[in-house]
Amino acid sequence: MNNKDMYQIVMRQLAKDLNCDISDLQGANKKTVVLTAEEPYNFCHLVCFRNNLAASVDEKIKKFIELFISDKEGYRCLEDISPLARKMEKYNKAIGLYEAFVPDISVNRQVNPDFDVVIYWDGDIMKLYDDKRFGMALNYTVDGKKADAVAAAGYINNQIIGVAGASKDYDAMWQMGYDVVYEHRNKGVATILAKIITGLIIDKGIVPYSTLAWSNIASKNTLINIGYKSAWTAIGTQ
């Protein structure tokens, strides 16, 4: 898998989630509003990919969204979301903002950790479940759509100091996250564990990705430091 292959996989999955055509995410400054599918159901989900915007929405708000984006270039549609937030309040909906990152496949991710690392796959990950400090790395389930698939745990003197993990959100894309115990933060632990998990996922021919709140600067910097790039931004109702 190279970077071109990876972005094709990403676009196919986004198009499926948004109930749109992959062509809606290609080209420049395209704006598309479609009715949501039943699964996944999106009351309001707007995605900016490159310079394009695609929205998957409930029929109740389709005309509003079309008007909301009508006078803006695709990538500028999410600059001022206050009208959207006010509209969602009428339906008792809150909006969440996030940014998604994918790796540069060509980056060398060899590591030389100064702590022990243990890799857990599938059911073995349950060995980590008694410790509830790693909610950003683990979903604490090996069943269902977001089942934990792989985890890398760091140890010093047999004491766990951090975990990076990935969940099987999609067949071709696994979401990666990481958590480090407080006293070991800012020491490069997250960087090393995230590099390891990223490499393991890529080796399986699967796309690793990570979604973060727009305000999570520290985690963004960690991803950038290990060769991830911003791939799309989105707003969705919660």
N, C-alpha and C positions, 0 to 999 in steps of 0.2 A: 504494500500500500504506500502510495506517495501522497503529497499534499493535494494534487488534483483529484485523486480517488477519494480522499477524505472529504473534500468539500462537496463532491457529488453525493456521498452518503448523507452528509449533513442536510443538503438541500432536499433530498428525497424524504428524509424524516420530517423536516419542517413542513414541507408541502402536505404530507400525510396528516400531521397534527393540525394544520390550519385548514384542511379540506380545500386546498387550492392546487393549481398546476405548478410543477417545478419551474416552468417558464416564467411564472409570476415573480420568481426570485432571481431571475437572470436578467442581464441587460442593465439598463441604467434608468433610475428615477421612475420606476413603475409603481403604481399604487393600485392595490386590489382589495376589494371588500367582498367577502363571500359569507354565506350562511354557514353556521357551524354544523358539523356532523353530529350525530348522536353520540359517537364515541371516537375521539374524546370530545366531550361537550365543552364548548367555550362560550360563556355569556359575552365576554369581551376579551379578545386576545389580539394584540397588535405587535407585530414583529418587524424590526428594521434589519434587513440583511443586505450588506453592502449599501448601495444607494436606493434600495427598493423597500417598500412597505407593503406588507400583506396583513389583512385583518380578518379574523374569523369571529363572527358575532351572532348573537341571537337576533331573530327577525325584529324584535321589539326596538332594537337600537340601530338597525342597519342604515336607515336614512340619516340618523344623527351622525354616525361615523363617516359616512360618505361626505357629508357637509363639513365635518370637523377636519378632514384631510384635504378638502378640495382645493384650497388656496395655498398649499405648501408643497415644497419638494419632498420626495419620499423620506429622505433622511432627516428632514426638519420637522416631521409630523409629531415627534415626541418631545420637542423642545419646551412647549408650554402645554402642560397637561391639566391645568386648572379647570377648563371647561369640561373635560372628560371626567375629572374627579367629581365635579358638581352633578353631572348627569348620573354617574353611578350611585351617588348618594340617594337619588330618587328611587333606586331599586334596592336600597340597603346593601350595596356592594362596596367593598373597599378595593383599591387597586394596589398591586404590588409591582415594583420596578426591578428588573434584574438585567444583568449582562452575562453573556455566555462566552466561554473561552474554549478554544481547541488548540492542540499542540502543533508546532512546526515539526513534521515528521523527521526532517533531516537533522535535527539537533542531537548531538551526542549527549546521552544521559547516563554515562558511566559515573558511578559514585564510589567513594571510599569512606564509609561512615566510621566514626570513632565510637560507635555503640553497636550492640548486637541487633540484628534484624531477623525476624521470623515471618515467613510468608504463610498465610492461611488461605485456602481455597474452599468455597462453597460451605458444606456442613462444618468443616473444621473452624470456621469463623465463629461459631457459637462458643468456642472456648474464651472468646473475648467479651461475651455478653454480660457477664456478672459485673463488669466495670462500666458504669453508665456515663463516664466523663467524655465519651468520644462521639457525641451525637452529630457532629459535622462530618465524621468519617464513616459511621456505621448507621444503618437503618434498623439494626437489631432484629432482623428477620431474614430467614433464608427461604421464605415462601412469597409468592405473588410477584407482581410486576416490578417492584423495586427491591427485590431480594438482593442481599449482599452477595457479591460474586468473588471478590478477592480483597485481602487486607494485608498490609505490611505493618508490623508492630515493632517499635524500637524499644530496646531494654538496656538498662545499666544496672549491673549487679542484680539481675533477675527482676528488676522493678520496671514496669512499663512506663515509658516517658512520652509516647505518642503513637498515633495510628493514622495511616492513610488507607482509604478503602474505596471501592467502586461498587456501584449497584447496577443490576441488569435492567436499566430503565427501558432499553430497546434491544432488539436482537443485535443490531449493528453499532449501537452507541451505548457506552456505559458511563454513568456519571461518577466523577471522582471528587472526593473530599478529604479533609485532613483535620486533625485535632491534636494539640500538644498540651501536656499538663503545664500548668502555669509557670512553675519554677524552671522549666526547660524551654520556654518560648524565647524567640529572638536569638537562638543559638544554631540555627540552620537545620534543626530536626525536621521541620515541615518540608523544607526544600528537598532534603535527601529522600524522605519517605514518599513524597509526591513524585519525584523522579522515578523511583523504583516502580511504583504502581503504574505510572504512565507507560514505562517500557514494557511491563508485563501485558498490559492491555493491547498495545500496538502489536506486540509479538503474536497475539491471537487473531490479528486482522480486524480488530474492533477499534472504533473511534472513541478515545477518551474525551470527555468534555466536563466542564465545571461551570455551574451557574452561581452567580453571586449577587447580592444586593448592590446597587450602584454605589452605596456609601462605604462598602467594605474595602477600603484602600489597602489595608495590610495584606489581605488575602489576594487581591489583584496583583500586588507587587510580587508575592510569592510565585504566582502563576507566570508572570512575565519573566521572572528570574530563571525559570526552568524551561523557557521556550514556548510558552503559550501565547496566543494572540486573541484579541477580541474578535469574535465571529458574528455575533448578533446581539441586539438589545431588544427588550420586550417589555410590554405592560400587559398585565392580566388581572382579572378580577379574582378575589379571594372569597 
